[in-house]
Amino acid sequence: MAEHVDSHNENHPTQSIEDTGEKVVYLLVYHVVFIMFVWAYWQTIFTKPMNPLKEFHLSHSDKELLEREDRGESQQEILRRIAKDLPIYTRTNSGAIRFCDRCQLLKPDRCHHCSVCDKCILKMDHHCPWVNNCVGFANYKFFMLFLLYSLLYCLFITATDLQYFIKFWTAGGRAHFRLKEYLNGLPDTQAKFHILFLFFSASMFSVSLASLFIYHCWLVCKNRSTLEAVRSPVFRHGTDKNGFSLGFSKNFRQVFGDEVKYWPIPVFSSLGDGCSFPTCLVNLDPEQPSSPTGSNPANKSAAEGRQFPSKPLRESQSRLLTSTPSWSENETATDKDRKGASNPGMTIENEA
């Protein structure tokens, strides 16, 4: 009996890590990546999406005026008056102010109404069923880190499992016989099945996560959301897919923040308030006030009770991109842009 056991052990050797240092490295890397993956996943799921500030909601009197008016021109004037003092530069395809009748508010730039959450979400990217939450301004950084750490986790599993996967199926050059043993249900088939399942599961998830992560990295570099990649934002001068792009460095810092130490950590460090964004456009909006009165706040709490900037010029970017806000205008460029800017009739138009 003993001889049979020894013979079986020789034919089916147990594969394990012998070097202590290698064991320590494997344990440390595995648990660090796993903890960061769970942390980012938790933040993505349980971070409440941010909604537009109260300044974008219609007042009770404005609601009554809008309901009483049947003529489109009168409704246009009401919306025009409300939008005049707000940092709204995007329009619908027909040139109308983006208005949500369900939430009764004027949509800030890059804001969209989520049919699942039934509310308007700031800088909405998409509603993700895997996290059962809307991915937007409040948790987009967490979503990116979730993709990154889940990809690293799967790659680590694939890489560490690969050598044992190869040994199990090619040990001693007897791959055909070991496959036959697997099909015949010999004692070591359970371990081989675990190795096989783990390797293929991790590798397939790695491929899918890599494609998704690379795509969102491209979106961050271009300063676009998934919705904006599918349907480019419309400004008064027309459609511009690169309207919010400020260059790679500024685009990246808009999502991950200015402080490098917070980039790999799932804590909120994105710049801005989610309601207004600097643009690279030089076509100024003639309906906006000519003299700005404030700058963009850095977060929602600081934003309430403060006025918004009126011009999204590249050389005056607000706190989103500079520590000291500086708002200036070039009257010559303004007059030139105003002559070339279109002024389509504005109608109330709802967007999904």
N, C-alpha and C positions, 0 to 999 in steps of 0.2 A: 504493500500500500504506500509506504514511504517512498519507494522507488518511483511509483506512478506519479506522486505529487511532485517529486523533484524533476521528473521528466516533463511534467506539465508546466512547471515554472520556467524550465529552460526554453520550452517552445513558446511560452507566452510571458515574456519578461515584463515586470512592472516598471513603467516609465515615470520618473519623478525628478524634481530638481534637487541636486546634491549640494551645490554650492550655497553656503549660508548668505553670502553677500548678494547673490542673485535673488534669493528668497526675499531678503529685506527690501531690495529695490522694487521687486514685483509688488509686494504688499503696499509699500508707500505710494507708488505711482497709481496703483489700482484704487486705493481708498481716497486719495486726493482727487482724482478725476471723478470718482463716483460721488463724492460729497459735493463737488462743484456742480455736477450734473443734476443731482437731486435739488440742490439749492436754487439753481436757475429755473428748473422745471416748476418748483413751488412758487417762485416769484412770478413766473409767466401765468400760472393758473390763478393765483389769488390776488394779483394786483388789479384793483378796480380800474376799468378804463375811465379816462378823464372826459368830461363833457364840456361843452361850451360855457363860458362865463355868462353871468346874468346880463351883461351888456348886450349880448347877442339875442336875448329873448325879447319878444314883443311885450310891451307893457299892456295893461288892461285896456287903456284908452286906445292904443294902436290896434289892438285886436278888434275892438268894437268898430273903429273906423274902417278897417279892412273888410269886416263882415258886411258893413252897410253899403260899401261901394260896389256897384255892379259893373261899372265901366273899367276897362283895363287901364286907361290912361290915369285915372284917379288912383287906382291901386299901385300903379308904377310910381306915382309921386310919393305915396306913403312909404314904400320900400326904399325909394331913392333918398328920402329925408333921413330914414333910420340908418341906412348904410353909409351916409356921408361922413359920419364921424368914427366909423369903424375901419380897421385895417383889412378890408375885403377887396381883393384884386382879381379873384377868379370869377368866372361867369359860367352860365350854362352854354350849351352849343348855340342857342339862339341869342345870346348876349344878355340874358336876364340875370338878376340877382338870384343866387342859389338860396331858395327858401324851403324850409321843411314844414309842411302843414301839420304833421303829426306832433312834432316837438314845438311848433309855433316859434321858430327862431330863424334868423338869418345865419346860414352856415358859414363859419370861418373858413379860410383857405385850407384845403386838404382835409376838411371834415366831411364825413359821410354818415348817412343814417344806416344803422345795422338792422336788418329785418329780424334777425334772431334775438338780439338784445332789445330791440324796439326803442332805440335811443340813438342820438347823434354822437359819434365817437371822434375825438380830436385826432387828426392825422391817421385815420383808419387805414390799416394795411390789408387786413382780411379777418374774417371770423374763423378761428381754427377749431375744428371739432376735436383734435387730439388734446387740446388743453381746455376745451369747453369755455373759451373766453375770446373776446375780441383782442386782436393784436393791433395796438395803436401807439400813440405818443407815450403813454404812461408805461408800457411794458415792452416796447420794441427792442430795447437793449437787452432785456431779460430773454426775449425770444431768440435773439442772435446768439447769446451765450449758451442758451439751451441747445441750439443746433450745434454749436462748436463742441461743447463738452460731451454731448451724446455721440457725436462723430468720433471724438478722441477715445471715448469709452469703447465703442465698437471696434475701432482700429486696434486698440490695445488688446482686446480679446482675440481678434483675428490673428494678430502678429504672434502673441504668446501661444496660441493654440496650433499654429501652423506646423511647427516642428513635430509635435506629437501626432498630428493628423497624418503627416508624411510617414512617420515611423510605424504607426499602426498598420498602414496599408502597403508599405514596401519593405518591412523588416526582413532582412536576409534575402532580398530579391524574390520573395515568395508572394507577390501581390495577388496572383491568381488563386493560390491556395487560401490566403486569408479572406478573400472575397467569398470563396466557396464555403469557408467556415462560417462566415457571417450569415450566408443564406441557409446553412444547415442548423443554425442556432446553437453553436458551441458556447462554452462558458464565458468566453471573453467578448461575446457579441454585444452585451449591454454597454460595456465601456466604449467599445468602438462606435456604437450608436450615439452615445453622449458626445464623443469627440466630433463625429460627423455632423450631428445636429447643431452643436455649438459653433463650429467653424462656418457652416453655410449660413446660419442665421445671422451671425455677426458680420460676415462678409457682405451679405445682401443688404442688411441695414446700413452698412458703411457706404455702399454705392448710392443708395437712395438719399441718405443724409448728406453725402458729399455734394450731390447735384443740387439739392435744396439749399445747402449752405453757400455754395458758390453763387447760386442765383441771387440770394439775398445780399451777399457781399457786393455783387455788381450793382444791386439797387442802392445800397448805402453809398457806394462810390459815385453814383449818378444822382443821389439825393431824390430818389423816387420811391413811392410805395408800390405795392403790387397793383393796386387799383389804377395808379397813375401810369404804370407800365402798360396796362391793358388799354386805358383810355387817357390820353394826354390831357393835362389841365388846360382850360381855356381862359385866356386873359382877354382884355378889351381889344388888343390888337390881333387876337386870333390864338390858335392852338400853339403851344410851345412845350415840347416834352422836356426841355432842359431849363424851364423857367425858374426852378428852385435850386439849380445846381450852382454851387459857388466854388467849385474846385475840390479835388480829392480831400485835402487836409481839412477844409472847413466843413465839407459834407460829413466826414468821419466824426469830427468833434461835435457836430450837431446832435449825433446819436449817442456817442460815448462820453462826451464832456471834455473839458480842458485838462483835467488832472489824470496823468497816466496811471497813477496807482489805483484808480478806480475802474480802469478799463476792463480787467479780467474778473472783477467782482460783481455779482448780481445785486448791486445797490444802485438806486436811481442817480444818475449824473448827467442826463441829457440836458442840453441847453434850451432855454426859452420857456414859454408858457403853453405852447401847443395851439394857441389861437392865432398867432401871427408869425410869419416867416420872412426873412430877407430873401430877395430875389435878385437875379442878375439882369433884370429887364431895365431898359432905358426908356421904354414907352410908358410915360407917366399917365395916370388916370386923371382926366380933367374933372371928374366929379368929386375927387378927394380935396380936402382943404389945402390951401397953398402954403400954410405955415404950420409945421409940426409943433406939437406942444409937449411931447413926452417921448419916452423910449420904452422899448420892450422890457417887461419885468422878467426875472429869472425863474419864477415859479408861480403857481396858481395863487397862493396866498398873498404874494406880493403884488399880483396883478390886479386884484379887486380894488376898486376905488381909484385906479390910475388910468390916465388916458393912453391911447395907443399911438404909435408913430403913423404918419400919414404917407410916407414915401419909402418904397423898398429899394433904394438905390444901392449899387454895389459899393460906393465909397462911403456909405453911411449905414452900417449894418446892424446897429443896436447891440444890446448885451448878448445877443445870440453868438456874436463872433468877435466882439471887442470888449475890453474891460471898461473903456471910457466911451460912452455913446457920443456920437458927433453927427448931427443931422445938418446937411447943407444941400443947396439946390444950385443948379446951373440954369439961369433964366433963359439963356440962348437955346440950350438943349431942350428945355421944357417947351418953349414956343415951337421949336421944330418938331418935337414929338407930338405935340397937340395937333399940329396941322395934319400929321399923317395918321393919327389915331382914328379909328372908326367909332361911331357912336350909334350902335343899333338900338332899336326900340326895346325897352325892357318890359318883360311880362313875368308874371308869377309862374314859375316852372318848378316842379318838384323833381328831385332826383332820388333814386333808390339808394 
